[in-house]
C-alpha cells in the first residue's frame, strides 16, 4: 500500500512541477522578471497567476 501511495505522491509532485514550469515559461515570454520572482516567493500571487493563465485546472486533473 505504501508503494502505491509513494507513486501517487511522486506523480502529484511531478505534475505540480510541470505546471509551475509552464507558468515560468509564460512569464519569461512576457519578459517580466519581477512577476517570476514574486510568483516563486508568494503563494497567493502564484495562485492568482495560475488562475489567470488557466493552469489551475491542470493541477486539479
C-alpha distance matrix in Angstrom:
0.0 3.8 5.4 5.3 6.4 8.7 10.1 10.9 12.4 14.4 15.6 16.8 18.6 20.1 21.3 22.8 24.6 26.0 27.4 29.0 30.4 32.0 33.5 34.9 36.5 38.1 39.5 40.7 42.6 44.2 45.2 44.4 43.1 43.3 40.8 38.4 38.7 38.5 35.4 33.7 34.7 34.8 31.7 33.9 36.2 33.3 32.0 35.5 35.8 32.5 34.0 37.4 36.3 33.9 30.8 29.0 28.1 26.4 24.0 23.1 22.6
3.8 0.0 3.8 5.4 5.0 6.0 8.6 9.8 10.3 12.1 14.1 15.2 16.3 18.1 19.8 20.9 22.3 24.2 25.7 26.9 28.3 30.2 31.5 32.7 34.5 36.3 37.4 38.5 40.6 42.2 43.0 42.0 40.5 40.7 38.4 35.9 36.0 35.9 33.0 30.9 31.8 32.2 29.3 31.8 34.0 31.2 30.1 33.8 34.0 30.9 32.7 36.1 35.0 32.9 29.6 27.9 27.5 25.6 23.0 22.5 22.4
5.4 3.8 0.0 3.8 5.5 5.0 6.3 8.7 9.8 10.5 12.4 14.3 15.3 16.4 18.3 20.0 21.1 22.5 24.5 25.9 26.8 28.7 30.5 31.5 32.9 35.0 36.3 37.1 39.1 40.9 41.7 41.1 39.6 40.2 37.9 35.1 35.5 35.7 32.7 30.6 31.9 32.6 29.8 32.4 34.2 31.1 30.3 34.0 33.7 30.5 32.5 35.7 34.2 32.2 28.8 27.5 27.0 24.7 22.4 22.3 21.7
5.3 5.4 3.8 0.0 3.8 5.4 5.2 6.3 8.6 9.9 10.7 12.5 14.3 15.3 16.6 18.5 20.1 21.1 22.8 24.6 25.7 27.2 28.9 30.4 31.7 33.4 35.0 36.1 37.8 39.6 40.7 40.1 38.9 39.4 36.9 34.3 35.0 35.0 31.7 30.0 31.5 31.8 28.8 31.0 32.9 29.7 28.6 32.1 31.9 28.6 30.2 33.5 32.0 29.7 26.5 25.1 24.2 22.1 19.9 19.5 18.6
6.4 5.0 5.5 3.8 0.0 3.8 5.4 5.0 6.0 8.5 9.8 10.5 12.2 14.1 15.2 16.4 18.3 19.9 21.1 22.6 24.2 25.8 27.1 28.6 30.2 31.9 33.1 34.5 36.4 37.8 38.9 38.0 36.7 36.9 34.4 32.0 32.4 32.2 29.0 27.4 28.5 28.7 25.6 27.9 29.9 27.0 25.8 29.4 29.5 26.3 27.9 31.3 30.1 28.0 24.7 23.0 22.5 20.6 18.0 17.6 17.4
8.7 6.0 5.0 5.4 3.8 0.0 3.8 5.5 5.1 6.1 8.6 9.9 10.5 12.2 14.1 15.3 16.5 18.3 20.1 21.2 22.4 24.4 25.9 26.9 28.5 30.5 31.6 32.6 34.7 36.4 37.1 36.3 34.8 35.2 33.0 30.3 30.6 30.7 27.7 25.7 26.9 27.6 24.8 27.5 29.3 26.2 25.5 29.2 29.0 25.9 28.0 31.2 29.8 28.0 24.5 23.2 23.1 20.8 18.2 18.5 18.4
10.1 8.6 6.3 5.2 5.4 3.8 0.0 3.8 5.4 5.1 6.1 8.6 9.9 10.4 12.2 14.2 15.3 16.4 18.4 20.0 20.9 22.6 24.5 25.6 26.9 28.9 30.4 31.3 33.0 34.9 35.9 35.4 34.2 34.9 32.5 29.7 30.5 30.8 27.5 25.7 27.5 28.1 25.3 27.8 29.3 25.9 25.2 28.7 28.2 24.9 27.0 30.0 28.2 26.3 22.9 21.9 21.5 18.8 16.7 17.2 16.3
10.9 9.8 8.7 6.3 5.0 5.5 3.8 0.0 3.8 5.5 5.1 6.2 8.7 9.9 10.5 12.3 14.3 15.3 16.6 18.5 19.9 21.2 22.8 24.4 25.8 27.3 28.9 30.2 31.9 33.5 34.7 34.1 33.1 33.5 30.8 28.4 29.3 29.2 25.8 24.4 26.1 26.2 23.1 25.3 26.9 23.7 22.5 26.0 25.7 22.3 24.0 27.2 25.7 23.6 20.3 18.9 18.3 16.1 13.8 13.7 13.1
12.4 10.3 9.8 8.6 6.0 5.1 5.4 3.8 0.0 3.8 5.4 5.1 6.2 8.6 9.8 10.6 12.3 14.2 15.5 16.6 18.3 20.1 21.3 22.6 24.4 26.1 27.2 28.5 30.5 31.9 32.9 32.0 30.7 30.9 28.5 26.0 26.5 26.4 23.2 21.5 22.9 23.2 20.3 22.7 24.5 21.3 20.5 24.1 24.0 20.8 22.9 26.1 24.8 23.1 19.6 18.1 18.3 16.1 13.2 13.8 14.1
14.4 12.1 10.5 9.9 8.5 6.1 5.1 5.5 3.8 0.0 3.8 5.4 5.1 6.1 8.6 9.9 10.6 12.3 14.3 15.4 16.4 18.4 20.1 21.0 22.5 24.6 25.8 26.7 28.7 30.5 31.2 30.6 29.3 29.9 27.6 24.8 25.5 25.9 22.7 20.7 22.6 23.4 20.9 23.6 24.8 21.4 21.1 24.7 23.9 20.9 23.4 26.2 24.5 23.1 19.5 18.7 19.0 16.2 13.8 15.1 15.0
15.6 14.1 12.4 10.7 9.8 8.6 6.1 5.1 5.4 3.8 0.0 3.8 5.5 5.0 6.1 8.6 9.8 10.5 12.4 14.3 15.2 16.5 18.5 19.9 21.0 22.8 24.5 25.5 27.1 29.0 30.2 29.8 28.9 29.7 27.0 24.4 25.6 25.9 22.4 21.0 23.2 23.7 20.9 23.3 24.3 20.7 20.1 23.4 22.5 19.2 21.4 24.2 22.2 20.5 17.0 16.4 16.2 13.2 11.3 12.6 11.8
16.8 15.2 14.3 12.5 10.5 9.9 8.6 6.2 5.1 5.4 3.8 0.0 3.8 5.4 5.1 6.1 8.6 9.8 10.6 12.4 14.1 15.4 16.7 18.4 20.0 21.4 22.8 24.3 26.0 27.4 28.7 27.9 27.0 27.4 24.6 22.3 23.4 23.2 19.7 18.5 20.5 20.6 17.6 19.8 21.0 17.6 16.7 20.1 19.6 16.3 18.4 21.4 19.9 18.2 14.7 13.5 13.7 11.2 8.5 9.8 10.1
18.6 16.3 15.3 14.3 12.2 10.5 9.9 8.7 6.2 5.1 5.5 3.8 0.0 3.8 5.4 5.1 6.2 8.6 10.0 10.6 12.2 14.3 15.4 16.4 18.4 20.2 21.1 22.3 24.5 25.9 26.7 25.9 24.6 25.1 22.7 20.0 20.7 20.9 17.7 15.9 17.9 18.6 16.0 18.8 19.8 16.3 16.2 19.7 19.0 16.1 18.8 21.5 20.0 18.9 15.2 14.5 15.5 12.9 10.1 12.3 13.1
20.1 18.1 16.4 15.3 14.1 12.2 10.4 9.9 8.6 6.1 5.0 5.4 3.8 0.0 3.8 5.5 5.1 6.2 8.8 10.0 10.5 12.4 14.4 15.3 16.5 18.7 20.1 20.8 22.7 24.6 25.5 25.2 24.1 25.1 22.7 19.8 21.0 21.7 18.4 16.7 19.4 20.3 18.0 20.7 21.1 17.4 17.5 20.7 19.3 16.3 19.2 21.5 19.4 18.4 14.7 14.8 15.5 12.2 10.5 13.1 13.0
21.3 19.8 18.3 16.6 15.2 14.1 12.2 10.5 9.8 8.6 6.1 5.1 5.4 3.8 0.0 3.8 5.4 5.1 6.3 8.8 9.8 10.7 12.6 14.3 15.4 16.9 18.7 19.9 21.4 23.1 24.5 24.1 23.6 24.5 21.6 19.1 20.8 21.1 17.4 16.6 19.3 19.6 17.0 19.1 19.4 15.7 15.3 18.3 16.9 13.6 16.1 18.5 16.3 15.0 11.3 11.4 11.7 8.4 7.0 9.7 9.5
22.8 20.9 20.0 18.5 16.4 15.3 14.2 12.3 10.6 9.9 8.6 6.1 5.1 5.5 3.8 0.0 3.8 5.4 5.2 6.3 8.6 9.9 10.7 12.4 14.3 15.6 16.7 18.3 20.2 21.4 22.6 21.8 21.0 21.5 18.6 16.3 17.7 17.6 14.0 13.1 15.6 15.8 13.2 15.5 15.9 12.3 12.1 15.3 14.2 11.2 14.0 16.5 14.9 14.0 10.2 9.9 11.4 8.8 6.4 9.6 10.8
24.6 22.3 21.1 20.1 18.3 16.5 15.3 14.3 12.3 10.6 9.8 8.6 6.2 5.1 5.4 3.8 0.0 3.8 5.5 5.1 6.1 8.6 9.9 10.4 12.3 14.3 15.3 16.2 18.4 20.0 20.7 20.2 19.0 20.0 17.6 14.7 16.0 16.8 13.4 11.9 14.9 15.9 14.1 16.8 16.7 12.9 13.7 16.7 14.9 12.6 15.9 17.8 15.8 15.6 11.9 12.5 14.3 11.4 9.7 13.2 14.1
26.0 24.2 22.5 21.1 19.9 18.3 16.4 15.3 14.2 12.3 10.5 9.8 8.6 6.2 5.1 5.4 3.8 0.0 3.8 5.5 5.0 6.3 8.7 9.8 10.5 12.5 14.4 15.2 16.7 18.7 19.9 19.9 19.3 20.7 18.1 15.3 17.4 18.3 14.8 14.0 17.4 18.1 16.4 18.5 17.9 14.1 14.6 17.1 14.8 12.1 15.3 16.8 14.1 13.9 10.3 11.8 12.9 9.6 9.2 12.8 12.8
27.4 25.7 24.5 22.8 21.1 20.1 18.4 16.6 15.5 14.3 12.4 10.6 10.0 8.8 6.3 5.2 5.5 3.8 0.0 3.8 5.3 5.0 6.3 8.7 9.9 10.8 12.5 14.2 15.6 16.9 18.5 18.2 18.1 19.0 15.9 13.7 16.1 16.3 12.6 12.6 15.8 15.9 13.9 15.5 14.8 11.1 11.2 13.5 11.3 8.4 11.5 13.1 10.7 10.4 6.7 8.2 9.9 7.2 6.9 10.7 11.4
29.0 26.9 25.9 24.6 22.6 21.2 20.0 18.5 16.6 15.4 14.3 12.4 10.6 10.0 8.8 6.3 5.1 5.5 3.8 0.0 3.8 5.4 5.0 6.2 8.6 9.9 10.5 12.1 14.3 15.3 16.3 15.6 14.9 15.7 12.9 10.4 12.4 12.9 9.3 9.0 12.4 12.9 11.6 13.7 12.6 8.8 10.2 12.5 10.2 8.4 12.1 13.3 11.3 12.1 8.7 10.0 12.7 10.6 9.6 13.4 14.8
30.4 28.3 26.8 25.7 24.2 22.4 20.9 19.9 18.3 16.4 15.2 14.1 12.2 10.5 9.8 8.6 6.1 5.0 5.3 3.8 0.0 3.8 5.4 5.1 6.2 8.7 9.9 10.4 12.4 14.3 15.1 15.1 14.5 16.2 13.8 10.8 13.2 14.6 11.5 10.9 14.6 15.7 15.0 17.1 15.6 12.0 13.7 15.5 12.6 11.1 14.7 15.3 12.7 13.8 10.7 12.8 14.9 12.3 12.2 16.0 16.6
32.0 30.2 28.7 27.2 25.8 24.4 22.6 21.2 20.1 18.4 16.5 15.4 14.3 12.4 10.7 9.9 8.6 6.3 5.0 5.4 3.8 0.0 3.8 5.4 5.1 6.4 8.7 9.9 10.8 12.6 14.3 14.7 15.0 16.7 13.8 11.6 14.7 15.6 12.4 12.9 16.5 17.0 16.0 17.4 15.5 12.1 13.2 14.4 11.2 9.5 12.7 12.8 9.6 10.8 8.2 11.2 12.9 10.5 11.5 15.1 15.4
33.5 31.5 30.5 28.9 27.1 25.9 24.5 22.8 21.3 20.1 18.5 16.7 15.4 14.4 12.6 10.7 9.9 8.7 6.3 5.0 5.4 3.8 0.0 3.8 5.4 5.2 6.3 8.6 10.0 10.8 12.5 12.0 12.5 13.5 10.4 8.7 11.9 12.2 9.0 10.3 13.7 13.8 13.1 14.2 12.0 8.8 10.4 11.1 7.7 7.0 10.4 10.2 7.7 9.8 7.6 10.2 12.8 11.4 11.8 15.3 16.5
34.9 32.7 31.5 30.4 28.6 26.9 25.6 24.4 22.6 21.0 19.9 18.4 16.4 15.3 14.3 12.4 10.4 9.8 8.7 6.2 5.1 5.4 3.8 0.0 3.8 5.4 5.1 6.0 8.6 9.7 10.3 10.1 9.7 11.5 9.2 6.5 9.7 11.1 8.6 9.1 12.8 13.8 14.0 15.6 13.1 10.2 12.8 13.5 10.2 10.3 13.8 13.2 11.1 13.5 11.4 13.8 16.5 14.8 15.0 18.6 19.8
36.5 34.5 32.9 31.7 30.2 28.5 26.9 25.8 24.4 22.5 21.0 20.0 18.4 16.5 15.4 14.3 12.3 10.5 9.9 8.6 6.2 5.1 5.4 3.8 0.0 3.8 5.5 5.1 6.2 8.7 9.7 10.8 11.3 13.8 11.6 9.4 12.8 14.5 12.2 12.8 16.5 17.5 17.6 18.9 16.3 13.5 15.6 16.0 12.3 12.2 15.3 14.3 11.4 13.8 12.1 15.3 17.4 15.4 16.4 19.9 20.5
38.1 36.3 35.0 33.4 31.9 30.5 28.9 27.3 26.1 24.6 22.8 21.4 20.2 18.7 16.9 15.6 14.3 12.5 10.8 9.9 8.7 6.4 5.2 5.4 3.8 0.0 3.8 5.5 5.2 6.4 8.8 9.6 11.2 13.1 10.4 9.5 13.2 14.1 11.9 13.6 16.9 17.2 17.3 17.8 14.9 12.6 14.3 13.9 10.1 10.5 13.0 11.2 8.5 11.5 10.8 14.0 16.1 15.0 16.3 19.5 20.3
39.5 37.4 36.3 35.0 33.1 31.6 30.4 28.9 27.2 25.8 24.5 22.8 21.1 20.1 18.7 16.7 15.3 14.4 12.5 10.5 9.9 8.7 6.3 5.1 5.5 3.8 0.0 3.8 5.4 5.0 6.3 6.1 7.6 9.3 6.9 6.2 10.0 11.0 9.5 11.4 14.4 14.9 15.7 16.3 13.0 11.2 13.8 13.1 9.5 11.1 13.7 11.8 10.1 13.5 12.8 15.4 18.2 17.3 18.0 21.3 22.6
40.7 38.5 37.1 36.1 34.5 32.6 31.3 30.2 28.5 26.7 25.5 24.3 22.3 20.8 19.9 18.3 16.2 15.2 14.2 12.1 10.4 9.9 8.6 6.0 5.1 5.5 3.8 0.0 3.8 5.3 4.9 6.4 7.2 10.2 9.1 7.5 10.8 12.9 11.9 12.9 16.1 17.3 18.4 19.5 16.2 14.4 17.2 16.8 13.2 14.5 17.3 15.5 13.4 16.7 15.7 18.5 21.1 19.7 20.4 23.9 24.9
42.6 40.6 39.1 37.8 36.4 34.7 33.0 31.9 30.5 28.7 27.1 26.0 24.5 22.7 21.4 20.2 18.4 16.7 15.6 14.3 12.4 10.8 10.0 8.6 6.2 5.2 5.4 3.8 0.0 3.8 5.3 8.0 10.1 12.9 11.5 10.8 14.3 15.9 14.8 16.3 19.4 20.1 21.0 21.6 18.2 16.5 18.8 17.9 14.2 15.4 17.6 15.3 12.9 16.2 15.9 19.2 21.2 20.0 21.4 24.7 25.3
44.2 42.2 40.9 39.6 37.8 36.4 34.9 33.5 31.9 30.5 29.0 27.4 25.9 24.6 23.1 21.4 20.0 18.7 16.9 15.3 14.3 12.6 10.8 9.7 8.7 6.4 5.0 5.3 3.8 0.0 3.8 5.6 8.7 10.8 9.4 9.9 13.3 14.3 13.7 15.8 18.5 18.8 20.0 20.0 16.4 15.4 17.7 16.2 12.8 14.8 16.6 13.8 12.3 16.0 16.2 19.1 21.5 20.9 22.1 25.2 26.3
45.2 43.0 41.7 40.7 38.9 37.1 35.9 34.7 32.9 31.2 30.2 28.7 26.7 25.5 24.5 22.6 20.7 19.9 18.5 16.3 15.1 14.3 12.5 10.3 9.7 8.8 6.3 4.9 5.3 3.8 0.0 3.8 6.2 9.0 8.9 9.1 11.8 13.6 13.7 15.3 17.8 18.7 20.5 20.9 17.3 16.5 19.3 18.1 14.8 17.1 19.3 16.7 15.4 19.1 18.9 21.6 24.3 23.4 24.2 27.5 28.7
44.4 42.0 41.1 40.1 38.0 36.3 35.4 34.1 32.0 30.6 29.8 27.9 25.9 25.2 24.1 21.8 20.2 19.9 18.2 15.6 15.1 14.7 12.0 10.1 10.8 9.6 6.1 6.4 8.0 5.6 3.8 0.0 3.8 5.5 5.5 6.7 9.0 10.2 10.9 12.9 14.8 15.5 17.6 17.9 14.2 13.9 17.0 15.7 12.8 15.5 17.7 15.3 14.8 18.5 18.2 20.4 23.5 23.0 23.3 26.5 28.2
43.1 40.5 39.6 38.9 36.7 34.8 34.2 33.1 30.7 29.3 28.9 27.0 24.6 24.1 23.6 21.0 19.0 19.3 18.1 14.9 14.5 15.0 12.5 9.7 11.3 11.2 7.6 7.2 10.1 8.7 6.2 3.8 0.0 3.8 5.4 5.1 6.2 8.5 9.8 10.7 12.6 14.0 16.5 17.5 14.1 13.6 17.2 16.6 14.0 16.4 19.1 17.3 16.8 20.2 19.3 21.2 24.5 23.7 23.5 26.9 28.7
43.3 40.7 40.2 39.4 36.9 35.2 34.9 33.5 30.9 29.9 29.7 27.4 25.1 25.1 24.5 21.5 20.0 20.7 19.0 15.7 16.2 16.7 13.5 11.5 13.8 13.1 9.3 10.2 12.9 10.8 9.0 5.5 3.8 0.0 3.8 5.4 5.2 6.0 8.4 9.9 10.7 11.6 14.6 15.1 11.7 12.2 15.7 14.9 13.0 15.9 18.3 16.6 16.9 20.3 19.6 20.9 24.4 24.1 23.6 26.7 29.0
40.8 38.4 37.9 36.9 34.4 33.0 32.5 30.8 28.5 27.6 27.0 24.6 22.7 22.7 21.6 18.6 17.6 18.1 15.9 12.9 13.8 13.8 10.4 9.2 11.6 10.4 6.9 9.1 11.5 9.4 8.9 5.5 5.4 3.8 0.0 3.8 5.5 5.1 5.9 8.5 10.0 10.1 12.2 12.5 8.9 9.0 12.3 11.3 9.2 12.2 14.5 12.9 13.2 16.5 15.9 17.2 20.7 20.5 20.1 23.2 25.4
38.4 35.9 35.1 34.3 32.0 30.3 29.7 28.4 26.0 24.8 24.4 22.3 20.0 19.8 19.1 16.3 14.7 15.3 13.7 10.4 10.8 11.6 8.7 6.5 9.4 9.5 6.2 7.5 10.8 9.9 9.1 6.7 5.1 5.4 3.8 0.0 3.8 5.5 5.2 6.3 8.8 10.1 12.0 13.3 10.2 9.0 12.6 12.7 10.1 12.1 15.2 14.2 13.7 16.7 15.3 16.7 20.2 19.4 18.8 22.2 24.2
38.7 36.0 35.5 35.0 32.4 30.6 30.5 29.3 26.5 25.5 25.6 23.4 20.7 21.0 20.8 17.7 16.0 17.4 16.1 12.4 13.2 14.7 11.9 9.7 12.8 13.2 10.0 10.8 14.3 13.3 11.8 9.0 6.2 5.2 5.5 3.8 0.0 3.8 5.5 5.2 6.4 8.6 11.3 13.1 10.5 9.9 13.7 14.2 12.4 14.5 17.5 16.9 16.9 19.7 18.1 19.0 22.6 21.9 20.7 24.0 26.3
38.5 35.9 35.7 35.0 32.2 30.7 30.8 29.2 26.4 25.9 25.9 23.2 20.9 21.7 21.1 17.6 16.8 18.3 16.3 12.9 14.6 15.6 12.2 11.1 14.5 14.1 11.0 12.9 15.9 14.3 13.6 10.2 8.5 6.0 5.1 5.5 3.8 0.0 3.8 5.4 5.2 5.6 8.7 9.8 7.1 7.6 11.2 11.3 10.4 12.9 15.4 15.0 15.8 18.4 17.1 17.5 21.2 21.1 19.8 22.7 25.4
35.4 33.0 32.7 31.7 29.0 27.7 27.5 25.8 23.2 22.7 22.4 19.7 17.7 18.4 17.4 14.0 13.4 14.8 12.6 9.3 11.5 12.4 9.0 8.6 12.2 11.9 9.5 11.9 14.8 13.7 13.7 10.9 9.8 8.4 5.9 5.2 5.5 3.8 0.0 3.8 5.6 5.4 6.8 8.3 5.8 4.4 8.2 9.0 7.7 9.5 12.4 12.5 12.9 15.1 13.5 13.9 17.6 17.4 16.0 19.0 21.6
33.7 30.9 30.6 30.0 27.4 25.7 25.7 24.4 21.5 20.7 21.0 18.5 15.9 16.7 16.6 13.1 11.9 14.0 12.6 9.0 10.9 12.9 10.3 9.1 12.8 13.6 11.4 12.9 16.3 15.8 15.3 12.9 10.7 9.9 8.5 6.3 5.2 5.4 3.8 0.0 3.8 6.0 7.4 10.2 8.8 7.0 10.5 12.2 11.0 11.9 15.2 15.8 15.7 17.6 15.3 15.6 19.1 18.3 16.6 19.7 22.2
34.7 31.8 31.9 31.5 28.5 26.9 27.5 26.1 22.9 22.6 23.2 20.5 17.9 19.4 19.3 15.6 14.9 17.4 15.8 12.4 14.6 16.5 13.7 12.8 16.5 16.9 14.4 16.1 19.4 18.5 17.8 14.8 12.6 10.7 10.0 8.8 6.4 5.2 5.6 3.8 0.0 3.8 6.5 9.3 8.6 8.2 11.3 13.0 12.8 14.0 16.8 17.5 18.1 20.0 17.9 17.6 21.3 20.9 18.8 21.5 24.4
34.8 32.2 32.6 31.8 28.7 27.6 28.1 26.2 23.2 23.4 23.7 20.6 18.6 20.3 19.6 15.8 15.9 18.1 15.9 12.9 15.7 17.0 13.8 13.8 17.5 17.2 14.9 17.3 20.1 18.8 18.7 15.5 14.0 11.6 10.1 10.1 8.6 5.6 5.4 6.0 3.8 0.0 3.8 5.6 5.4 6.1 8.7 10.1 10.8 12.3 14.4 15.3 16.6 18.2 16.7 15.8 19.5 19.8 17.7 20.0 23.2
31.7 29.3 29.8 28.8 25.6 24.8 25.3 23.1 20.3 20.9 20.9 17.6 16.0 18.0 17.0 13.2 14.1 16.4 13.9 11.6 15.0 16.0 13.1 14.0 17.6 17.3 15.7 18.4 21.0 20.0 20.5 17.6 16.5 14.6 12.2 12.0 11.3 8.7 6.8 7.4 6.5 3.8 0.0 3.8 5.5 5.0 6.2 8.7 9.9 10.4 12.4 14.1 15.4 16.2 14.4 12.9 16.5 17.0 14.5 16.5 19.9
33.9 31.8 32.4 31.0 27.9 27.5 27.8 25.3 22.7 23.6 23.3 19.8 18.8 20.7 19.1 15.5 16.8 18.5 15.5 13.7 17.1 17.4 14.2 15.6 18.9 17.8 16.3 19.5 21.6 20.0 20.9 17.9 17.5 15.1 12.5 13.3 13.1 9.8 8.3 10.2 9.3 5.6 3.8 0.0 3.8 5.4 5.1 6.3 8.8 9.9 10.7 12.3 14.4 15.3 14.3 12.5 16.1 17.4 15.3 16.8 20.3
36.2 34.0 34.2 32.9 29.9 29.3 29.3 26.9 24.5 24.8 24.3 21.0 19.8 21.1 19.4 15.9 16.7 17.9 14.8 12.6 15.6 15.5 12.0 13.1 16.3 14.9 13.0 16.2 18.2 16.4 17.3 14.2 14.1 11.7 8.9 10.2 10.5 7.1 5.8 8.8 8.6 5.4 5.5 3.8 0.0 3.8 5.4 5.0 6.3 8.6 9.9 10.4 12.4 14.1 13.4 12.6 16.4 17.4 16.0 18.0 21.2
33.3 31.2 31.1 29.7 27.0 26.2 25.9 23.7 21.3 21.4 20.7 17.6 16.3 17.4 15.7 12.3 12.9 14.1 11.1 8.8 12.0 12.1 8.8 10.2 13.5 12.6 11.2 14.4 16.5 15.4 16.5 13.9 13.6 12.2 9.0 9.0 9.9 7.6 4.4 7.0 8.2 6.1 5.0 5.4 3.8 0.0 3.8 5.4 5.2 6.2 8.7 9.7 10.6 12.1 10.6 10.1 13.9 14.3 12.8 15.3 18.3
32.0 30.1 30.3 28.6 25.8 25.5 25.2 22.5 20.5 21.1 20.1 16.7 16.2 17.5 15.3 12.1 13.7 14.6 11.2 10.2 13.7 13.2 10.4 12.8 15.6 14.3 13.8 17.2 18.8 17.7 19.3 17.0 17.2 15.7 12.3 12.6 13.7 11.2 8.2 10.5 11.3 8.7 6.2 5.1 5.4 3.8 0.0 3.8 5.4 4.9 6.2 8.5 10.0 10.4 9.2 7.6 11.3 12.4 10.8 12.7 15.9
35.5 33.8 34.0 32.1 29.4 29.2 28.7 26.0 24.1 24.7 23.4 20.1 19.7 20.7 18.3 15.3 16.7 17.1 13.5 12.5 15.5 14.4 11.1 13.5 16.0 13.9 13.1 16.8 17.9 16.2 18.1 15.7 16.6 14.9 11.3 12.7 14.2 11.3 9.0 12.2 13.0 10.1 8.7 6.3 5.0 5.4 3.8 0.0 3.8 5.5 5.2 6.1 8.7 9.8 10.0 9.1 12.5 14.2 13.5 15.0 18.0
35.8 34.0 33.7 31.9 29.5 29.0 28.2 25.7 24.0 23.9 22.5 19.6 19.0 19.3 16.9 14.2 14.9 14.8 11.3 10.2 12.6 11.2 7.7 10.2 12.3 10.1 9.5 13.2 14.2 12.8 14.8 12.8 14.0 13.0 9.2 10.1 12.4 10.4 7.7 11.0 12.8 10.8 9.9 8.8 6.3 5.2 5.4 3.8 0.0 3.8 5.3 4.8 6.1 8.3 8.2 8.7 12.1 13.1 12.9 15.3 17.7
32.5 30.9 30.5 28.6 26.3 25.9 24.9 22.3 20.8 20.9 19.2 16.3 16.1 16.3 13.6 11.2 12.6 12.1 8.4 8.4 11.1 9.5 7.0 10.3 12.2 10.5 11.1 14.5 15.4 14.8 17.1 15.5 16.4 15.9 12.2 12.1 14.5 12.9 9.5 11.9 14.0 12.3 10.4 9.9 8.6 6.2 4.9 5.5 3.8 0.0 3.8 5.5 5.4 6.0 4.8 5.1 8.6 9.3 9.2 11.6 13.9
34.0 32.7 32.5 30.2 27.9 28.0 27.0 24.0 22.9 23.4 21.4 18.4 18.8 19.2 16.1 14.0 15.9 15.3 11.5 12.1 14.7 12.7 10.4 13.8 15.3 13.0 13.7 17.3 17.6 16.6 19.3 17.7 19.1 18.3 14.5 15.2 17.5 15.4 12.4 15.2 16.8 14.4 12.4 10.7 9.9 8.7 6.2 5.2 5.3 3.8 0.0 3.8 5.5 4.9 6.0 5.3 7.9 10.1 10.5 11.7 14.1
37.4 36.1 35.7 33.5 31.3 31.2 30.0 27.2 26.1 26.2 24.2 21.4 21.5 21.5 18.5 16.5 17.8 16.8 13.1 13.3 15.3 12.8 10.2 13.2 14.3 11.2 11.8 15.5 15.3 13.8 16.7 15.3 17.3 16.6 12.9 14.2 16.9 15.0 12.5 15.8 17.5 15.3 14.1 12.3 10.4 9.7 8.5 6.1 4.8 5.5 3.8 0.0 3.8 5.6 7.7 8.6 10.9 12.6 13.6 15.2 17.1
36.3 35.0 34.2 32.0 30.1 29.8 28.2 25.7 24.8 24.5 22.2 19.9 20.0 19.4 16.3 14.9 15.8 14.1 10.7 11.3 12.7 9.6 7.7 11.1 11.4 8.5 10.1 13.4 12.9 12.3 15.4 14.8 16.8 16.9 13.2 13.7 16.9 15.8 12.9 15.7 18.1 16.6 15.4 14.4 12.4 10.6 10.0 8.7 6.1 5.4 5.5 3.8 0.0 3.8 5.5 8.0 9.9 10.6 12.3 14.4 15.7
33.9 32.9 32.2 29.7 28.0 28.0 26.3 23.6 23.1 23.1 20.5 18.2 18.9 18.4 15.0 14.0 15.6 13.9 10.4 12.1 13.8 10.8 9.8 13.5 13.8 11.5 13.5 16.7 16.2 16.0 19.1 18.5 20.2 20.3 16.5 16.7 19.7 18.4 15.1 17.6 20.0 18.2 16.2 15.3 14.1 12.1 10.4 9.8 8.3 6.0 4.9 5.6 3.8 0.0 3.8 5.7 6.4 7.8 10.0 11.4 12.4
30.8 29.6 28.8 26.5 24.7 24.5 22.9 20.3 19.6 19.5 17.0 14.7 15.2 14.7 11.3 10.2 11.9 10.3 6.7 8.7 10.7 8.2 7.6 11.4 12.1 10.8 12.8 15.7 15.9 16.2 18.9 18.2 19.3 19.6 15.9 15.3 18.1 17.1 13.5 15.3 17.9 16.7 14.4 14.3 13.4 10.6 9.2 10.0 8.2 4.8 6.0 7.7 5.5 3.8 0.0 3.8 5.4 5.3 6.9 9.3 10.5
29.0 27.9 27.5 25.1 23.0 23.2 21.9 18.9 18.1 18.7 16.4 13.5 14.5 14.8 11.4 9.9 12.5 11.8 8.2 10.0 12.8 11.2 10.2 13.8 15.3 14.0 15.4 18.5 19.2 19.1 21.6 20.4 21.2 20.9 17.2 16.7 19.0 17.5 13.9 15.6 17.6 15.8 12.9 12.5 12.6 10.1 7.6 9.1 8.7 5.1 5.3 8.6 8.0 5.7 3.8 0.0 3.8 5.3 5.2 6.7 9.1
28.1 27.5 27.0 24.2 22.5 23.1 21.5 18.3 18.3 19.0 16.2 13.7 15.5 15.5 11.7 11.4 14.3 12.9 9.9 12.7 14.9 12.9 12.8 16.5 17.4 16.1 18.2 21.1 21.2 21.5 24.3 23.5 24.5 24.4 20.7 20.2 22.6 21.2 17.6 19.1 21.3 19.5 16.5 16.1 16.4 13.9 11.3 12.5 12.1 8.6 7.9 10.9 9.9 6.4 5.4 3.8 0.0 3.8 5.4 5.2 6.4
26.4 25.6 24.7 22.1 20.6 20.8 18.8 16.1 16.1 16.2 13.2 11.2 12.9 12.2 8.4 8.8 11.4 9.6 7.2 10.6 12.3 10.5 11.4 14.8 15.4 15.0 17.3 19.7 20.0 20.9 23.4 23.0 23.7 24.1 20.5 19.4 21.9 21.1 17.4 18.3 20.9 19.8 17.0 17.4 17.4 14.3 12.4 14.2 13.1 9.3 10.1 12.6 10.6 7.8 5.3 5.3 3.8 0.0 3.8 5.5 5.4
24.0 23.0 22.4 19.9 18.0 18.2 16.7 13.8 13.2 13.8 11.3 8.5 10.1 10.5 7.0 6.4 9.7 9.2 6.9 9.6 12.2 11.5 11.8 15.0 16.4 16.3 18.0 20.4 21.4 22.1 24.2 23.3 23.5 23.6 20.1 18.8 20.7 19.8 16.0 16.6 18.8 17.7 14.5 15.3 16.0 12.8 10.8 13.5 12.9 9.2 10.5 13.6 12.3 10.0 6.9 5.2 5.4 3.8 0.0 3.8 5.7
23.1 22.5 22.3 19.5 17.6 18.5 17.2 13.7 13.8 15.1 12.6 9.8 12.3 13.1 9.7 9.6 13.2 12.8 10.7 13.4 16.0 15.1 15.3 18.6 19.9 19.5 21.3 23.9 24.7 25.2 27.5 26.5 26.9 26.7 23.2 22.2 24.0 22.7 19.0 19.7 21.5 20.0 16.5 16.8 18.0 15.3 12.7 15.0 15.3 11.6 11.7 15.2 14.4 11.4 9.3 6.7 5.2 5.5 3.8 0.0 3.8
22.6 22.4 21.7 18.6 17.4 18.4 16.3 13.1 14.1 15.0 11.8 10.1 13.1 13.0 9.5 10.8 14.1 12.8 11.4 14.8 16.6 15.4 16.5 19.8 20.5 20.3 22.6 24.9 25.3 26.3 28.7 28.2 28.7 29.0 25.4 24.2 26.3 25.4 21.6 22.2 24.4 23.2 19.9 20.3 21.2 18.3 15.9 18.0 17.7 13.9 14.1 17.1 15.7 12.4 10.5 9.1 6.4 5.4 5.7 3.8 0.0
